[in-house]
Amino acid sequence: MSTPSLLGAARQGVRRAGSRLWLDSRRHASFTSRHLPAGEHLSGKLRNVAVGTAVLAAAGAVLYNVSKLVHLDGEAALGGPQPKRATKVSVRKDTPESSTGAQYGSKEDVQKAIEELRKAIPREGAVNTDPNVLKFYGSSDKSYHPTSPHSVVVHPHSTEEVVEVVNVARKYRVPIVPYSGATSLEGHFSGYPAGSICIDLSGMNKILAIHESDSDLVCQAGARWEDINTTLKEKGIPLFFPLDPGPGATIGGMIGTGCSGTNAVRYGTARGEWFLNVTVVLPNGKVIKTRRRARKSSAGIDTTKLFIGAEGTLGIVTEATLRLAPVIPSKVAMAQFRDVEHAVSAVQEILNTPAGPHIQCVELMDDHMMKAIADAGLVSETYPIHDTLFFKIQGDPAAIDSTTRTVQDIVSKHSSINFKFAKTEDEAEELWESRKYALMSTIESEEDARCWTTDVCVPVSKLPELVYETKKDLKDSNLRSTIVGHVGDGNFHAFILFKKDDELKAVSDAVHRLVHRAIALDGTCTGEHGVGVGKREYLTEELGPDTVELMWTIKRAIDPLDIMNPGKLYPDMPKDGEDKHQ
């Protein structure tokens, strides 16, 4: 039985064992068995899942080894419980195709490409055409966008092998779709209908060099940010990589989507200076390194930024040099309010004081989310049902003490009705549990629920209006939802629940209205999830037709055959005679 088939059997077995056993198992899973050798750590992790039969135990073992990690804003953090999975349904059945009119290889060309790939990378398991694997790699049960299986999945181990794949793809004109952590939510790695080569970079997960005195690190694109930080900690190096988009996310994917996370209020996003350079295989097979390792440079165009947010449409990132930050002690605090407006106003004032630089994270969870957490029963302590802020405050003891007093004074001024500060590490972990299990609690709060996760971002002052209008819209549409936001950035995520397939259209429509609402407030269709398939239709409205045309000009110059992840990111080009400004 293939890996995906075993995965499905494992999921069914676990569900039959019961949702609570699933949650109590608290799996530390990897997206593929390449990251976690079969059998490793199984005895402790699967004790609660193996409940009597050899079949269920085997299913749990396979599930542990091959099930997917998921986005932090979509699910629990690494090492925590993972949610139940439901039947995959798409709103739209057709995967978007290239709008450039590109001519791709025939079925015969695809087969020739596969044979040539087997010769170019003869390593056992490097080239896979198992139909179940192709379907597994071409879709995600974390999104409801159109999907299509790939024609072949290739597992390179080096930049040189990536070059081999790109050269074969170009020769036979077969689209290439990059894949690594597979935590994205907008259909970034769905296959191409005419046939596609999925290039799985998750095996390229090595840290190549650590320069502690320079506070930087060189790694392959498949390295996961959690593994990087764990390695630094184990080596006693007091540095970390502060971008935290979610568990399982890899450096290549983080670059591709222009990621951020809970730390963005303090450390910014991928579009800052956290990637000093990248090594990229271009569509023509050439390998470039965008700059040297110096902390800053004014030498020419910043070509590193060209690939940040490009979603694999301009080339395949294989290595990167990451800037690291010093590890700073932190504490956790919580404040509750009667409405989002008072909460956001308090955050704005806090961030504009001398205490602002000591705020590492500030997360908003609305009253619906707090109720879901209370109903789900996944955390050790629940709190009153109000709009709630969670803070991480960093610095030395004196700075933390001073910042905490400032935070408490300001939230009180803005009519906070409850404030709590975690004095110990255990208290901090307990307090942060509510944020950690946000989506898990949302899903568990309603039996057999499925969840559509989306994000938008607006200027911080516009966030209360956006949240209010969105909650009203969802209520009027009879949709159940919760909201969690990186409130210091104006970025929030809506978790919209549904059970029946006929509800999915209503959910999709609500997301559509949310995006247009955010853009109308001078915001963006996506703060950190990226565009992919799911949000390409909004880019012309957000950026303007001339900016989109410039994006296409760059795309055509670098990838004239349009073989790099076609059908993603770029809106459809106007047809002859159409007004691009309409």
Secondary structure per residue as TSV (DSSP state, phi and psi in degrees):
chain	resnum	aa	ss	phi	psi
A	1	M	-	360.0	140.2
A	2	S	-	-74.8	164.8
A	3	T	H	-55.4	-50.6
A	4	P	H	-61.4	-36.3
A	5	S	H	-65.6	-43.6
A	6	L	H	-62.3	-37.7
A	7	L	H	-60.6	-44.2
A	8	G	H	-63.6	-42.8
A	9	A	H	-62.2	-40.1
A	10	A	H	-62.9	-43.6
A	11	R	H	-60.6	-44.8
A	12	Q	H	-63.1	-41.6
A	13	G	H	-63.3	-42.2
A	14	V	H	-65.4	-40.9
A	15	R	H	-61.5	-40.5
A	16	R	H	-64.7	-30.9
A	17	A	H	-70.3	-19.8
A	18	G	-	114.6	142.0
A	19	S	H	-59.3	-39.4
A	20	R	H	-69.1	-37.4
A	21	L	H	-63.0	-37.7
A	22	W	H	-58.0	-47.8
A	23	L	H	-69.3	-38.9
A	24	D	H	-69.0	-21.2
A	25	S	T	-65.2	-24.9
A	26	R	-	44.6	60.8
A	27	R	-	-70.3	142.5
A	28	H	-	-104.8	91.3
A	29	A	-	-103.1	160.9
A	30	S	-	-120.1	157.6
A	31	F	S	-65.1	-33.8
A	32	T	S	-140.7	161.1
A	33	S	T	-68.3	-8.4
A	34	R	T	-68.2	-29.0
A	35	H	T	-83.1	-22.2
A	36	L	S	-138.5	106.5
A	37	P	-	-55.6	144.6
A	38	A	T	-56.6	134.2
A	39	G	T	90.2	-13.2
A	40	E	T	-65.9	127.7
A	41	H	T	63.2	14.5
A	42	L	H	-67.7	-37.3
A	43	S	H	-58.1	-41.9
A	44	G	H	-78.7	-43.1
A	45	K	H	-71.5	-31.7
A	46	L	T	-105.0	10.2
A	47	R	T	-57.3	-41.6
A	48	N	T	-77.7	-18.9
A	49	V	T	-87.0	-38.1
A	50	A	-	-74.8	98.4
A	51	V	-	-116.9	40.2
A	52	G	S	131.7	-24.9
A	53	T	-	-122.3	149.0
A	54	A	H	-64.1	-33.1
A	55	V	H	-63.8	-46.0
A	56	L	H	-65.9	-39.2
A	57	A	H	-62.8	-44.0
A	58	A	H	-64.2	-40.8
A	59	A	H	-62.5	-42.3
A	60	G	H	-63.4	-37.8
A	61	A	H	-64.3	-44.4
A	62	V	H	-65.0	-41.9
A	63	L	H	-59.3	-42.8
A	64	Y	H	-58.8	-40.7
A	65	N	H	-82.8	-28.1
A	66	V	H	-121.7	-6.8
A	67	S	-	-70.9	159.2
A	68	K	-	-87.1	138.8
A	69	L	-	-74.0	158.6
A	70	V	-	-137.4	165.3
A	71	H	-	-62.2	140.4
A	72	L	T	-57.2	-39.6
A	73	D	T	-80.1	-5.5
A	74	G	T	-105.7	-27.6
A	75	E	S	-159.4	-173.3
A	76	A	-	-67.8	157.6
A	77	A	-	-72.4	166.0
A	78	L	T	-54.6	130.7
A	79	G	T	92.9	-13.3
A	80	G	S	-93.6	-179.8
A	81	P	-	-70.4	154.4
A	82	Q	-	-112.4	153.7
A	83	P	-	-83.1	167.4
A	84	K	-	-67.0	149.9
A	85	R	-	-106.2	145.8
A	86	A	-	-119.3	171.4
A	87	T	-	-59.1	134.9
A	88	K	-	-79.2	129.9
A	89	V	-	-135.9	142.0
A	90	S	-	-112.5	142.3
A	91	V	S	-68.2	-46.5
A	92	R	-	-111.7	137.2
A	93	K	-	-88.8	-23.1
A	94	D	S	-93.6	123.7
A	95	T	-	-72.2	129.5
A	96	P	-	-56.9	138.6
A	97	E	-	-105.8	170.2
A	98	S	-	-59.0	136.0
A	99	S	S	-99.6	10.4
A	100	T	S	-89.9	-8.5
A	101	G	-	78.3	18.7
A	102	A	-	-62.2	141.6
A	103	Q	-	-99.3	117.9
A	104	Y	-	-101.9	165.7
A	105	G	-	-63.1	155.5
A	106	S	-	-74.5	176.3
A	107	K	H	-60.3	-36.3
A	108	E	H	-66.4	-38.8
A	109	D	H	-63.7	-39.9
A	110	V	H	-61.4	-43.3
A	111	Q	H	-65.8	-38.1
A	112	K	H	-63.7	-39.8
A	113	A	H	-62.3	-41.1
A	114	I	H	-63.3	-44.4
A	115	E	H	-63.4	-38.8
A	116	E	H	-69.5	-33.7
A	117	L	H	-65.0	-39.3
A	118	R	H	-61.6	-36.1
A	119	K	H	-75.5	-37.0
A	120	A	H	-70.8	-36.1
A	121	I	S	-127.8	80.9
A	122	P	-	-76.2	-2.4
A	123	R	S	-56.0	138.4
A	124	E	T	-58.8	129.7
A	125	G	T	82.6	-1.6
A	126	A	S	-72.8	-27.6
A	127	V	E	-125.1	121.0
A	128	N	E	-126.1	130.3
A	129	T	-	-124.7	18.4
A	130	D	-	-59.9	123.4
A	131	P	H	-54.8	-38.1
A	132	N	H	-67.8	-37.1
A	133	V	H	-66.1	-42.3
A	134	L	H	-62.0	-40.0
A	135	K	H	-69.1	-41.4
A	136	F	H	-59.9	-44.0
A	137	Y	H	-76.1	-18.1
A	138	G	T	-96.0	3.0
A	139	S	-	-146.3	169.3
A	140	S	-	-141.7	135.5
A	141	D	T	-85.3	12.7
A	142	K	T	-104.5	1.7
A	143	S	-	-143.1	165.3
A	144	Y	-	-122.3	33.4
A	145	H	S	-95.1	164.6
A	146	P	-	-57.9	144.6
A	147	T	-	-133.0	161.7
A	148	S	-	-155.8	138.1
A	149	P	-	-68.9	155.5
A	150	H	-	-82.4	171.7
A	151	S	S	-91.7	-28.4
A	152	V	E	-160.9	147.7
A	153	V	E	-116.5	128.4
A	154	V	E	-116.4	138.3
A	155	H	-	-116.7	83.8
A	156	P	-	-75.2	157.5
A	157	H	-	-116.5	-3.1
A	158	S	S	-153.2	164.7
A	159	T	H	-60.1	-38.3
A	160	E	H	-61.5	-39.7
A	161	E	H	-70.4	-33.5
A	162	V	H	-62.4	-40.8
A	163	V	H	-57.9	-43.1
A	164	E	H	-58.1	-44.2
A	165	V	H	-64.2	-46.1
A	166	V	H	-62.5	-41.3
A	167	N	H	-64.3	-39.8
A	168	V	H	-66.2	-43.8
A	169	A	H	-61.0	-41.6
A	170	R	H	-67.7	-41.5
A	171	K	H	-58.6	-42.3
A	172	Y	H	-103.7	4.3
A	173	R	T	54.4	54.8
A	174	V	-	-110.8	126.8
A	175	P	-	-58.6	147.2
A	176	I	E	-114.7	132.5
A	177	V	E	-122.4	115.6
A	178	P	E	-75.1	149.9
A	179	Y	E	-150.2	139.9
A	180	S	S	-149.5	-83.2
A	181	G	S	-80.5	-23.5
A	182	A	-	56.4	35.1
A	183	T	-	-96.2	-1.4
A	184	S	-	-70.6	157.9
A	185	L	S	-116.3	-0.9
A	186	E	S	-116.2	27.7
A	187	G	-	74.0	27.3
A	188	H	T	-62.5	-31.4
A	189	F	T	-112.7	19.0
A	190	S	-	-66.0	150.3
A	191	G	-	-73.9	169.7
A	192	Y	-	-101.7	133.6
A	193	P	T	-56.3	-35.8
A	194	A	T	-77.8	-5.5
A	195	G	-	119.3	138.2
A	196	S	-	-151.6	154.4
A	197	I	E	-101.6	116.8
A	198	C	E	-89.6	121.6
A	199	I	E	-105.1	105.2
A	200	D	E	-89.1	108.1
A	201	L	G	-91.2	5.3
A	202	S	G	-64.5	-22.4
A	203	G	G	-77.1	-14.7
A	204	M	-	-92.1	72.8
A	205	N	-	-119.2	24.9
A	206	K	-	-88.2	144.9
A	207	I	E	-87.4	119.2
A	208	L	E	-89.7	-31.0
A	209	A	E	-162.7	142.4
A	210	I	E	-121.2	122.3
A	211	H	E	-110.3	85.0
A	212	E	G	-61.3	-41.8
A	213	S	G	-68.0	-22.1
A	214	D	G	-99.5	-3.5
A	215	S	T	55.8	48.9
A	216	D	E	-147.1	171.0
A	217	L	E	-152.5	142.8
A	218	V	E	-111.7	130.4
A	219	C	E	-144.5	166.6
A	220	Q	E	-80.4	163.9
A	221	A	T	-68.9	-23.0
A	222	G	T	-84.9	-1.5
A	223	A	-	-67.5	138.6
A	224	R	B	-92.4	142.8
A	225	W	H	-63.5	-32.9
A	226	E	H	-66.0	-40.5
A	227	D	H	-65.2	-36.9
A	228	I	H	-61.3	-47.7
A	229	N	H	-68.6	-34.2
A	230	T	H	-65.1	-42.4
A	231	T	H	-62.0	-44.8
A	232	L	H	-60.3	-42.5
A	233	K	H	-65.5	-44.5
A	234	E	H	-63.5	-31.0
A	235	K	T	-83.9	-0.1
A	236	G	T	73.6	22.0
A	237	I	-	-92.0	118.1
A	238	P	-	-80.4	49.3
A	239	L	E	-131.6	159.4
A	240	F	E	-152.6	162.4
A	241	F	-	-96.3	115.4
A	242	P	-	-83.6	-10.0
A	243	L	-	-74.2	126.0
A	244	D	-	-132.6	68.7
A	245	P	-	-68.7	-23.2
A	246	G	-	149.9	160.5
A	247	P	T	-64.6	138.8
A	248	G	T	89.3	-14.0
A	249	A	-	-66.6	137.2
A	250	T	B	-105.9	162.9
A	251	I	H	-60.5	-41.4
A	252	G	H	-61.8	-44.6
A	253	G	H	-67.2	-36.3
A	254	M	H	-63.6	-39.4
A	255	I	H	-67.2	-45.5
A	256	G	H	-60.7	-37.6
A	257	T	H	-96.5	-3.3
A	258	G	T	61.9	51.1
A	259	C	-	-68.5	169.9
A	260	S	-	-152.1	-151.0
A	261	G	-	173.1	-158.3
A	262	T	T	-66.9	-25.6
A	263	N	T	-82.9	1.3
A	264	A	H	-63.2	-31.3
A	265	V	H	-61.8	-28.6
A	266	R	H	-100.6	-40.3
A	267	Y	H	-110.8	-4.5
A	268	G	-	80.7	-161.3
A	269	T	-	-121.4	-176.5
A	270	A	T	-62.0	-21.8
A	271	R	T	-81.8	0.7
A	272	G	S	-81.2	-148.3
A	273	E	S	-103.3	27.0
A	274	W	S	-77.9	-20.2
A	275	F	E	-108.0	105.3
A	276	L	E	-72.2	-35.3
A	277	N	E	-160.6	164.9
A	278	V	E	-136.8	148.5
A	279	T	E	-101.1	128.6
A	280	V	E	-132.2	136.7
A	281	V	E	-93.6	116.6
A	282	L	-	-80.7	164.5
A	283	P	T	-58.4	-25.7
A	284	N	T	-84.0	2.8
A	285	G	S	90.1	-5.8
A	286	K	-	-75.1	149.5
A	287	V	E	-110.4	125.1
A	288	I	E	-120.9	152.4
A	289	K	E	-119.0	123.6
A	290	T	-	-71.1	-25.2
A	291	R	S	-169.2	177.8
A	292	R	-	-81.7	-167.6
A	293	R	S	-95.6	3.0
A	294	A	-	-59.6	147.0
A	295	R	S	-63.7	-30.1
A	296	K	-	-143.6	158.5
A	297	S	-	-158.2	141.3
A	298	S	-	-116.9	25.1
A	299	A	S	-86.8	93.5
A	300	G	S	76.6	-169.8
A	301	I	S	-65.3	140.7
A	302	D	-	-79.5	87.0
A	303	T	H	-71.6	-17.5
A	304	T	H	-57.6	-44.1
A	305	K	H	-65.3	-22.8
A	306	L	H	-60.2	-32.5
A	307	F	H	-96.7	-11.1
A	308	I	T	-79.7	116.6
A	309	G	T	89.0	1.5
A	310	A	-	-81.7	-10.5
A	311	E	T	56.7	37.3
A	312	G	T	72.6	16.7
A	313	T	S	-93.5	-7.7
A	314	L	S	-115.7	-14.7
A	315	G	-	167.8	173.1
A	316	I	E	-106.8	114.0
A	317	V	E	-73.3	127.3
A	318	T	E	-114.6	-25.7
A	319	E	E	-145.0	159.7
A	320	A	E	-152.3	150.8
A	321	T	E	-105.6	121.7
A	322	L	E	-103.7	135.6
A	323	R	E	-82.5	136.4
A	324	L	-	-109.0	158.5
A	325	A	E	-120.4	154.3
A	326	P	E	-69.1	143.0
A	327	V	-	-73.1	126.2
A	328	I	-	-121.7	132.3
A	329	P	-	-56.9	148.5
A	330	S	E	-141.7	157.3
A	331	K	E	-129.5	165.9
A	332	V	E	-119.6	140.5
A	333	A	E	-136.8	160.2
A	334	M	E	-136.8	140.7
A	335	A	E	-136.5	139.8
A	336	Q	E	-118.1	148.9
A	337	F	E	-136.9	164.6
A	338	R	S	-82.2	-17.3
A	339	D	S	-156.8	163.6
A	340	V	H	-66.9	-35.4
A	341	E	H	-58.4	-45.1
A	342	H	H	-65.9	-38.5
A	343	A	H	-62.8	-47.4
A	344	V	H	-66.9	-39.9
A	345	S	H	-60.9	-39.5
A	346	A	H	-62.9	-43.1
A	347	V	H	-63.1	-43.8
A	348	Q	H	-58.3	-43.1
A	349	E	H	-68.6	-40.9
A	350	I	H	-61.1	-45.9
A	351	L	H	-67.9	-19.8
A	352	N	T	-96.4	13.5
A	353	T	S	-105.9	169.9
A	354	P	T	-59.3	-16.5
A	355	A	T	-78.3	-16.5
A	356	G	G	-51.8	-46.5
A	357	P	G	-63.9	-12.4
A	358	H	G	-92.1	0.7
A	359	I	E	-90.1	109.2
A	360	Q	E	-82.1	-41.6
A	361	C	E	-141.2	147.4
A	362	V	E	-145.1	110.4
A	363	E	E	-113.2	134.8
A	364	L	E	-101.9	132.3
A	365	M	E	-127.0	123.5
A	366	D	-	-76.4	174.1
A	367	D	H	-62.3	-33.5
A	368	H	H	-64.6	-38.4
A	369	M	H	-66.0	-42.6
A	370	M	H	-64.3	-34.5
A	371	K	H	-69.3	-40.8
A	372	A	H	-61.0	-40.0
A	373	I	H	-63.5	-42.6
A	374	A	H	-64.7	-40.6
A	375	D	H	-71.8	-35.9
A	376	A	H	-72.2	-33.0
A	377	G	T	69.8	31.0
A	378	L	-	-92.9	-14.1
A	379	V	S	-108.8	158.5
A	380	S	S	-75.0	-24.2
A	381	E	-	-143.4	135.0
A	382	T	-	-108.9	165.1
A	383	Y	-	-130.1	165.6
A	384	P	-	-54.6	154.5
A	385	I	S	-85.4	89.4
A	386	H	S	-143.4	161.7
A	387	D	E	-60.8	129.0
A	388	T	E	-130.6	139.8
A	389	L	E	-107.5	137.7
A	390	F	E	-117.5	127.9
A	391	F	E	-112.8	143.3
A	392	K	E	-112.1	122.8
A	393	I	E	-111.9	126.1
A	394	Q	E	-119.0	156.4
A	395	G	S	141.7	-176.4
A	396	D	S	-74.8	171.0
A	397	P	H	-53.6	-40.7
A	398	A	H	-66.1	-40.9
A	399	A	H	-67.2	-41.1
A	400	I	H	-63.3	-43.1
A	401	D	H	-62.6	-45.5
A	402	S	H	-65.4	-44.2
A	403	T	H	-65.0	-39.7
A	404	T	H	-62.0	-41.6
A	405	R	H	-63.0	-41.3
A	406	T	H	-62.3	-46.5
A	407	V	H	-59.3	-46.3
A	408	Q	H	-63.7	-40.9
A	409	D	H	-63.8	-43.0
A	410	I	H	-72.5	-41.2
A	411	V	H	-66.4	-33.6
A	412	S	H	-64.2	-41.7
A	413	K	H	-60.0	-31.5
A	414	H	T	-98.1	28.8
A	415	S	T	68.1	35.5
A	416	S	-	-63.3	141.1
A	417	I	S	-107.8	-2.6
A	418	N	E	-162.1	133.2
A	419	F	E	-137.5	136.0
A	420	K	E	-140.2	135.3
A	421	F	E	-119.6	128.9
A	422	A	-	-84.3	115.4
A	423	K	-	-84.7	-23.8
A	424	T	S	-120.2	167.7
A	425	E	H	-63.1	-40.9
A	426	D	H	-63.2	-43.0
A	427	E	H	-64.3	-38.4
A	428	A	H	-64.6	-44.4
A	429	E	H	-63.5	-40.8
A	430	E	H	-64.0	-42.0
A	431	L	H	-68.1	-39.2
A	432	W	H	-76.7	-11.8
A	433	E	H	-55.1	-37.9
A	434	S	H	-60.0	-40.9
A	435	R	H	-71.3	-39.9
A	436	K	H	-61.2	-38.4
A	437	Y	T	-105.8	31.1
A	438	A	H	-57.9	-60.0
A	439	L	H	-71.4	-37.3
A	440	M	H	-54.6	-44.4
A	441	S	H	-66.6	-37.7
A	442	T	H	-59.9	-47.3
A	443	I	H	-67.7	-42.5
A	444	E	H	-72.2	-16.8
A	445	S	T	-71.9	-13.6
A	446	E	S	-138.5	119.0
A	447	E	T	-61.1	135.4
A	448	D	T	63.2	23.0
A	449	A	-	-80.6	147.4
A	450	R	E	-109.4	164.5
A	451	C	E	-140.9	130.9
A	452	W	E	-100.2	123.8
A	453	T	E	-108.9	127.8
A	454	T	E	-140.5	160.7
A	455	D	E	-138.9	150.0
A	456	V	E	-140.6	170.3
A	457	C	E	-146.4	138.7
A	458	V	-	-135.2	165.6
A	459	P	-	-52.5	139.8
A	460	V	G	-53.6	-38.4
A	461	S	G	-64.7	-20.7
A	462	K	G	-91.8	-7.2
A	463	L	H	-61.9	-44.3
A	464	P	H	-57.8	-42.2
A	465	E	H	-62.7	-43.8
A	466	L	H	-64.0	-45.0
A	467	V	H	-63.6	-44.8
A	468	Y	H	-60.5	-50.1
A	469	E	H	-65.2	-36.4
A	470	T	H	-68.8	-44.3
A	471	K	H	-63.6	-38.8
A	472	K	H	-64.8	-43.6
A	473	D	H	-61.3	-46.8
A	474	L	H	-64.6	-38.3
A	475	K	H	-65.7	-45.2
A	476	D	H	-63.7	-25.5
A	477	S	T	-90.0	3.9
A	478	N	T	59.1	37.0
A	479	L	-	-108.2	137.3
A	480	R	E	-90.0	136.0
A	481	S	E	-154.9	161.6
A	482	T	E	-132.5	161.8
A	483	I	E	-132.2	135.4
A	484	V	E	-133.0	137.3
A	485	G	E	-138.6	146.1
A	486	H	E	-84.0	80.1
A	487	V	T	-65.4	-25.9
A	488	G	T	-65.9	-17.2
A	489	D	T	-109.3	-9.3
A	490	G	T	80.3	14.7
A	491	N	E	-99.6	127.6
A	492	F	E	-138.8	158.1
A	493	H	E	-118.6	131.3
A	494	A	E	-103.1	127.6
A	495	F	E	-105.7	106.8
A	496	I	E	-106.8	121.6
A	497	L	E	-92.5	149.1
A	498	F	E	-158.9	160.7
A	499	K	-	-119.3	-45.9
A	500	K	S	-93.1	150.3
A	501	D	G	-62.3	-32.1
A	502	D	G	-72.2	-11.3
A	503	E	G	-81.0	-18.2
A	504	L	H	-64.0	-36.0
A	505	K	H	-63.4	-40.2
A	506	A	H	-64.7	-38.2
A	507	V	H	-64.5	-47.1
A	508	S	H	-58.9	-42.9
A	509	D	H	-63.2	-39.4
A	510	A	H	-65.3	-39.6
A	511	V	H	-63.6	-41.4
A	512	H	H	-58.6	-46.2
A	513	R	H	-65.8	-38.4
A	514	L	H	-59.9	-45.2
A	515	V	H	-63.0	-47.5
A	516	H	H	-62.3	-35.6
A	517	R	H	-64.2	-43.5
A	518	A	H	-64.9	-44.4
A	519	I	H	-63.5	-38.2
A	520	A	H	-64.3	-23.1
A	521	L	T	-93.1	20.7
A	522	D	T	67.6	34.3
A	523	G	-	-108.6	-157.2
A	524	T	B	-132.6	152.6
A	525	C	S	-69.8	-18.5
A	526	T	-	-153.3	125.1
A	527	G	S	-83.7	-31.2
A	528	E	S	-155.5	-10.8
A	529	H	S	-78.0	-22.2
A	530	G	-	91.3	-179.5
A	531	V	-	-99.1	-57.6
A	532	G	T	56.0	-135.0
A	533	V	T	-86.5	-38.4
A	534	G	T	-66.6	-27.9
A	535	K	T	-127.8	14.4
A	536	R	G	-64.4	-29.3
A	537	E	G	-67.8	-15.4
A	538	Y	G	-96.1	-8.5
A	539	L	H	-66.9	-35.4
A	540	T	H	-65.5	-41.2
A	541	E	H	-63.3	-41.3
A	542	E	H	-76.6	-46.2
A	543	L	H	-97.2	-23.4
A	544	G	-	96.4	148.3
A	545	P	H	-63.9	-32.1
A	546	D	H	-72.5	-35.3
A	547	T	H	-67.0	-41.9
A	548	V	H	-62.7	-39.5
A	549	E	H	-62.1	-39.0
A	550	L	H	-63.6	-41.6
A	551	M	H	-57.8	-44.2
A	552	W	H	-65.6	-35.1
A	553	T	H	-62.2	-43.3
A	554	I	H	-64.6	-44.8
A	555	K	H	-58.7	-48.2
A	556	R	H	-64.3	-36.2
A	557	A	H	-66.8	-40.2
A	558	I	H	-86.0	-37.4
A	559	D	-	-129.0	68.5
A	560	P	T	-62.5	-25.7
A	561	L	T	-86.3	-6.5
A	562	D	-	53.7	48.8
A	563	I	-	-97.2	-10.0
A	564	M	B	-91.5	103.0
A	565	N	S	46.9	54.9
A	566	P	T	-65.7	155.4
A	567	G	T	82.4	3.3
A	568	K	S	-117.2	156.0
A	569	L	S	70.3	-58.9
A	570	Y	S	-82.7	130.8
A	571	P	-	-63.5	158.5
A	572	D	-	-59.7	138.1
A	573	M	-	-75.0	145.9
A	574	P	-	-60.3	142.3
A	575	K	-	-77.8	164.1
A	576	D	T	-53.6	128.5
A	577	G	T	92.2	-14.7
A	578	E	-	-81.1	148.3
A	579	D	-	-85.3	115.7
A	580	K	T	-66.1	-17.0
A	581	H	T	-89.8	-1.9
A	582	Q	-	-85.4	360.0
